[in-house]
Amino acid sequence: MNVRRYQARDMRDAMRQVREQQGADAIILSSRRVGGLLEVVATVDPASGSERSAPNASRQAITMPSVDPELAAMRRELSDLRMLLIQQQNWSERDQWAGRHPLAAEFTERLRHCGFTEKLARSLTGNVQEDTTAEIAWSRLRTRLSASLAMTTPTVLEQGGMLALVGSTGVGKTTTICRLALRQIRRMGRDAVSLVTFDRQRVGAYKQLQAFGQMAGIPVMLLEHERDLATLTGQASDGKLILIDTEGQAARDAAERKLFATVRHQLPLETWLVIAATHQASVLKQVLQSFQASEPTALVLTKVDEAEQLAETLSVLLEQPLGLVFYSDGQRIDDDFHKADPMSLTSCALQEPVRPAPPATEVVETGDRAPFTAQTWRTRETMVLESVVPFRKSVHAAPH
């Protein structure tokens, strides 16, 4: 068997080398990325040319009663050949497609290297036009991927009501509550925001919100039962927003415990699911499935900056219907919280440079008090985080 190994810049270059060295009957056995180059292993089709009769001769030899060493060696060679043919069958479809669509094959390998699933990568590259330049084709693929991400623009932030955040322990629900409150204060004023928490299990959860509430000048309430929300209905109208923090739940518990199921029909209540980009695909799928019991209408994605491969997260999000509304990519309360931007997330998943969005500059006059701006928060942020960070770190260190 004539097995050779090649290194090339891309699949197109590899196919050219294989054809020049081993002819049109060559079969690609495997391909992988090694040190920035594409390594391809190829062999000549054993069914072509003079080798075509060899398998038949070998099969006749197997029926002979002799246990001659040469016969044993031939049997081993036939076994190796059989394994090679099985590999060839597994690879032939992909290799034939790669030979006809070298640019699409290169992009598929690039997407898989970023962390996208094989199925999604093949789907995205299915419409790549081979007669265009690589730059134009990649730009179109990026746009197609970006357009496939589901985004949503809920009305609860504009119209007011009750907004509850649910999710697993340690995904950043409480920090997201603070970020949403800060955003709402800048847009609508202090009187338009109230904070509520049911989290009595995590040490310091209430203190974290309380520290933020004192700094921002907004009320923070610790409630015992979901039915207690009914007493706050009058405060959730005319653009006023009540942000509700909940205790973290394991996915298996979330499927059984339907949060707010007993009061949802009585209240102007909306639920968002907070998920972390650091979750493995299998875990994220389980979280999305289990928390459907809480009837979320949107997603908030946290810890984008900590994800090893954001493409793995996006692969899961593309398979489910909920739209993304916000995402965070750092520890700064204000500057690292963004409205969902599919182009930025796509560039990050493709491991391309992302242009940061300019910081918000809205200023809201709030009566006799000084304006509460992003700059005001940054000058005081250290003081608040001295109360906030220790509790948040202890949660992240705890097992799920």
N, C-alpha and C positions, 0 to 999 in steps of 0.2 A: 504494500500500500504506500502510495506517495503522499504523505501528509506534510504540509508545510505551514509555517507561521509567518504572517505578514504584519507590519505596522504601518499605519497610514494616518493621514490627517482626518479623513472622514470616510463614510461608506463608499462614496463614489470613487475615491482614490484606491480604496482597498479592492473594489471589484475590478478596477483596471489592472492592478498588479496580479490578481488571481488569474484573470483571463490571459495576460501576457505570459505568465510562467507555466500555467497548467491547462490552458485552453478553455473552450466554451463548456466542456463537460464537467468542469470542476464543481465541487460541492462545498459550501461553507458549513463547517461543523459547529463553530462557536464564534462569538464576538464579544469583546468587553473593552472598557476604557482602562488604560494603564498609563499613568503618568502624563495625562493630557492627550495621549494618542489612542487610536482605535486599533486593538489587536485582533486579528482575524486568523482562524485556523481553518485550512481548506485541504481537500483531498480530491483525487481524480475519481469520478464515478466508477466503481468496480464493475458495473454492468456494461461499460463501453469498451469498444475496441477488442483487442485480443484477450482481455481479461474476462470477456463474457462467457467463455466456455469453462473457465476455471471452476466456478461453483458446481456445475454439473459433474465435472470429473471428481470433484471432492466428495459429492454426495454418493457416487458409486464406490469410492474408496471406503466410505464409512460402513458399507454393508459387508466388507471383507472380514473374515474371522481373525485375521492377523492382528497381533498386538505389537506390531513392529514400532520402534521408537519414532520412525518417520511418520507412521500413521497417527500416532498420538500427537505429534507436533502439528500434523495437518488438521486434526480435530480441534486443537487449541486455536489454530489460525481461523478455522471455520467459525468457532465460537466468537472470536474477536470480530470477525467479519459480520456476523449476525448482529452483534451489539452496534457495530458501526452503521449497519443498515437501519436499525431502529432509530439511532440518533439522526441519521439522514432524513428519515421520514418525519421526525419531530421538527427538524430545522428547515426542511425543504420549502414549506409554504412561506415561512418568514423570509427565507433567503431569496426565493423567487420574487416575492413582493419587493424586497430591498433592491434587487437587481433592476426591476422596472421603475422603482421610485426611490432613487438614491437620496434625494434631498429630504423626502419625507422620512426615510429610514434614519437619516442623521438627526433630524429633529426629534424623532421618537426616542432615540437613545439619549438625547440631551434632556428631554422631559423626564425620562426615567431616572437619570442621574440627579435631577433636582428633587425627586421624591414623588412624582406623580405615578399613579398606577399604570400598569401596562395597558389596561383597557381604555383608560382615559387618554393616555398618550396617543394610542392608535386612532382614537376617535378625533382628537384635535388635529392630527396630521393627515386625516383622510382627504381633506380638500386642498392640500398643498399643491400648487402648480409648479411642475418641474421646470417649466420654461421661463420662470422669473428668477431674479437674483435671490441669493440667500437672505439678504437684508430685508427685501420687500416681503418675501414669504414669511419670515420670522415676525415681522411687524404685523402682518395680517393674522398670524396665529395668536399673537399676544392680544390683539383686539378681540378676537373670537373668544378667547379664554376669559377676558375681562367681562365681555357682554354676557357670559354664561353664569356669572356669579349673581345670586339673588340678593337684591338690596330692597329696603323698604323705608318709608318715611311715615312713621306713626303720627297721628294727630293729637295724642294725649299730651304732648309737651306744649302744644299750642292752645288746646281747648281746656286743659286741666282735667283733673280726675285723680284716680289712685293708680299708681304704677308700682308693682311689686317685682323685685328681682329674685330669681330662684337659681339654684345651681349647686354643684358639688362643693365640698369644703375646700377652701384655699384657692378658689378661682379668681377671687377679687371682687366679690359682690359689694362689700361694704365700701371699699375704695371707689368702686363705680358709682355707688349712691352719692358719695361726696362729690365726684366729678360731675354727675348730672345736676346736683344741687347748685354747684358753682356756676355751671352753664346757665341754669334757669334764673339764678339771682342776677346775673349780668344782663339777661334779656328781659326779665319781668319784674325784678325787684325782690327784696327780702320778704315782703308780705305775701308773696305768691308761692312760697315753698315751706313745707313742713316735712319733718323726718319722723319715721316710725320704725321700730325694730321689734321683732319677736325672738331675736337670737339671745337666749339665756344660757346656752350651752358653752359657747366659746368665751374664754376668759378675756375680758376687756372689750368685747364687741360693742357694748353700750357705751363704754367710756370713749371708744374711738369716735363714734358718732357724736357723743356729747362734746368732745373737744372741738370737733369741726363746727358743731352748731353754735357753741359759744363764740368762736372766732368769727363765724359768718353772721351771727345775730339772728338765727332762725330757731324755732322750737324743735326739740327732740323728745319723742315719747316712747316709753317702753311699755308695750302692751302684753297682756297675759294670754288672751285668746283671740282667735280670728274674729269672733262675733263682736269684739270691742270696736272693730273698725266701723260698725254701723253708727256709732256715736259721732264719728268724724265726717259723715257724709256731707254735712253742710259746709265743711271747709274744703270740699273738693269740687268746686263749681266756679264758673265765671273766670276761667283761666288759672285758678289756683291748683297747685299740684301737691299731692302727698306721696312722697317716695318711701317705699316700704322695704326694709331689709329683712331677710329670712335666714334662718340657720341653715348651714350646709348639710346636705344629705348625700348618702351613698346612693349610687344609681339604683341598686336593688330595692332600697327603701322608698325612693321617689316614685317607683312604679306602683307601690302599694298605698302610699300616703298621698292622696290627692289634695294638695294645698288649696285652700280657699274654696273647696268644692261646696261647702255648706252655705257660704255667704256670697258666692260670685253672682248669683242672680239678683241679689239685693243691692249691690254696690256698683258704682262706675269704675270697675276694676279691670286693669290690663296687666298681663304678666310677660316679662321678658326673661329669657334663659341666658345666663352668663356661662360661657365656656372658655376654656384655656387652650391656646394654640400649642401648648406643651404636651397635651394629651396625645397618646398614641392613637392611631386610626381606630383600632378595635375598641379602645376605651371611649373615644369620642362617639362612636356609633351607638354604644350602649347608653351613654348619657343622653343623647338626642332621643333615643327610643324611650327610655325610662321616664324622662321628664315631660313627655307628651301628656302624662296624666295631670300635669299642672296647667295644661292648655296655654302654652306660650304662644305669643303672636310675633315675636321677633327675637333676634340673637344679638348678644354683645360679645365680641371676641377680645380676650385679654392676653397679655404676655406674648404678643407677637414678636417682640424683640428677643425673647428667650427661646423661641422655637428653633430647633436644629434644622428642620425642613418644613417650612410653611406649606409647601406643596402637598405634603401628606394631609394637612388639615383641610386645605381647599378641595382636595379630592373627595373628602367626606362631605363637605358642605355642598358640593355640586350635585350630590345624590339625594338631597333632602329639600323640602319646599320652603322652610322658614327663611325670611330675608334678614340680612345683616343690617343693623342700624348704627352701631358705633364699634370702634376698636381702640385698643390702647397698646402702646409700644414702648413703655418706659415707666419709671417711678414718679415722674413729676405729675402732680395732680392736674395741672391745667394744660401744659404744652404737649403732653404725651397722650392726650385723649382726643380722638378724631371722629368726625362723621364718616361713616363707611364710604370708602373710595376704592372702587374695584380696580382702577388702574394702578394705584399705589400698592395694593395687596398683590396684584398679579406680578408687578415688577419685583416685589420682595420674594414671592414664591419662585420666580425664575432666576433669582440671585443676581438681579440687575440693580444698578444704582437707583435709589428712590429720592426724588426731590421733596424735601420736607415742606409741609404747608406753613404759611406764615402764622405767627401767633395771633390769637384773637385780641381785638382792641376795643370791644364794646365797653361803654361806660353807662352805668345805670344810676340815676339820682334816686336816693331812697329816703326822702324826707329830710329830717334834721341830721341824719347821720352822714358821714363822709361817703363819697361814691365807693362802691365795692368793685374793684377792677381786677384784671389778671395780675397787674403789677402789685396791687395791694396784697393779693394773696401770696405772691412770691416773697414779698418782704416779711411775711409772717409765717411762711410755710414751715420753716425750721422748728418754730415753737410748737406747732401742731404735731408735726411728725415725731417729736420727742415723746408724745403720748401715743401716737398711732403705730409707729414702726415696730416697737418691741412686741406688741400683740400680734401684728400681721406676720412677723417672722416666726413666732412660735407656732402659728397655725400651719405655715408652709412646711415646717419641719415635722409636723405630725403625720403619721401614716393615714392613708385614705381608707 
